[in-house]
Amino acid sequence: MGPVADLTSYSTMYTLCAILGAAMILVAYDRRSLTTEENVS
């Protein structure tokens, strides 16, 4: 994580990464459900 982790605490960085990862997973599931609904109809 480099210089950003040096400026902030590691717990803050890991929390930020966890939030970003969860957001990506949610977006991926939303996109998948939207595409499958379009294909079904």
C-alpha angles and dihedrals in degrees: 000000000000127000095005090060089050091055095045130033120272092241089059091050094048091048090051091049091048091051091048091048093049090048091052091050091050092049091048092052091047092050091047094050091047093051094046091050090052091049093049093051 
